[in-house]
Amino acid sequence: MTPQKASTLCYIPLVGWVASIVMLASNRFREDRNVRFHAFQGLYIFVLWLFVEHVFSPITRSVGGMRNMGQMLQLVVMGTWVFMLVKTNQGVLFHLPILGELAERSVSEQK
C-alpha cells in the first residue's frame, strides 16, 4: 500500500479511525511523517464527530432555538471528512485549523 492510499484511508467517514490506528501501529509507516500526521488528524476528526454526536447534539435538542444546530455541525464534520479525502487523494498535505496543529504536535511528540 502506498503512503498516499494509507493516508486517504484515515479519512473514510465513521470508520477511518480504524485505519488511523492501524497506520499508527504499523511498523511500515512508523517513519513516514505524512501518514502519521493524517492518521492523527483523522482520529481527531473522529473524536470531534463523537463529541458532536453524543454531547453537543443532545444538548441542542433540548434547547428550543438551537434544535438544528447539532445536525448542522454533524454535516460540517462529515463535509470535513470528505474534503480531507479529496485533498489527501490529490496528495495535498492540508492542516485543518486546531486539529491539524494537534496532529502535528502528536507526530512531533512521537519521535
C-alpha positions in Angstrom: 0.0 0.0 0.0 1.3 3.4 -0.9 1.6 6.1 1.7 -0.9 8.2 -0.1 -3.5 5.4 0.0 -2.8 4.8 3.6 -3.3 8.5 4.4 -6.5 8.6 2.4 -8.0 5.6 4.3 -7.7 7.6 7.6 -10.4 9.9 6.4 -13.2 7.5 5.5 -16.2 8.8 7.4 -17.1 6.9 10.6 -14.6 4.1 10.0 -11.4 5.9 9.2 -10.4 5.7 12.9 -9.7 2.0 12.5 -7.3 2.7 9.6 -5.8 5.5 11.6 -5.0 3.2 14.5 -3.6 0.6 12.1 -1.4 3.1 10.4 -0.1 4.4 13.7 0.6 0.9 15.0 2.2 -0.3 11.7 6.0 -0.6 11.6 5.9 0.2 7.8 4.7 3.7 8.4 6.5 4.4 11.7 8.9 6.8 10.0 6.5 8.3 7.5 5.7 11.7 9.0 2.9 12.4 6.5 1.0 9.2 7.0 1.3 9.6 10.8 0.0 13.2 10.5 -3.0 12.1 8.5 -3.7 9.2 10.9 -3.7 11.6 13.9 -5.8 14.2 12.1 -8.3 11.5 11.1 -8.5 10.4 14.7 -9.1 13.9 15.9 -11.9 14.4 13.3 -13.5 11.2 14.6 -13.2 12.4 18.2 -14.9 15.7 17.1 -17.7 13.6 15.5 -18.2 11.7 18.7 -18.3 14.9 20.7 -20.9 16.5 18.3 -23.0 13.3 18.1 -23.1 12.3 21.8 -22.6 15.6 23.7 -23.4 18.7 21.7 -26.4 17.3 19.7 -28.4 16.1 22.8 -27.8 19.4 24.5 -29.1 21.4 21.4 -32.1 19.2 21.0 -33.3 20.2 24.5 -32.8 24.0 23.7 -35.7 25.3 21.6 -33.9 27.8 19.3 -30.9 25.5 18.7 -32.7 22.4 17.7 -30.9 22.0 14.3 -27.5 23.2 15.4 -26.3 19.7 16.2 -27.3 18.4 12.8 -25.6 21.3 11.1 -22.4 20.5 13.0 -22.6 16.9 12.1 -22.9 17.9 8.4 -19.8 20.2 8.8 -17.8 17.3 10.3 -19.0 14.9 7.5 -18.0 17.6 4.9 -14.6 17.9 6.6 -14.1 14.2 6.2 -15.0 14.3 2.5 -12.8 17.4 1.9 -9.9 15.7 3.5 -10.5 12.5 1.5 -10.3 14.6 -1.7 -7.2 16.6 -0.6 -5.3 13.6 0.6 -6.2 11.7 -2.5 -4.7 14.6 -4.5 -1.5 14.3 -2.5 -2.0 17.6 -0.6 -0.9 17.9 3.0 -3.7 20.0 4.4 -3.6 21.1 8.0 -7.1 21.7 9.5 -7.3 24.6 11.9 -6.8 23.4 15.5 -7.0 19.7 14.6 -4.0 20.0 12.3 -2.0 21.7 14.9 -2.9 18.9 17.4 -1.9 16.3 14.8 1.4 18.0 14.1 2.1 18.2 17.8 1.3 14.5 18.2 3.6 13.5 15.4 6.4 15.6 16.9 6.0 14.0 20.4 6.3 10.5 19.0 9.9 10.9 17.8 
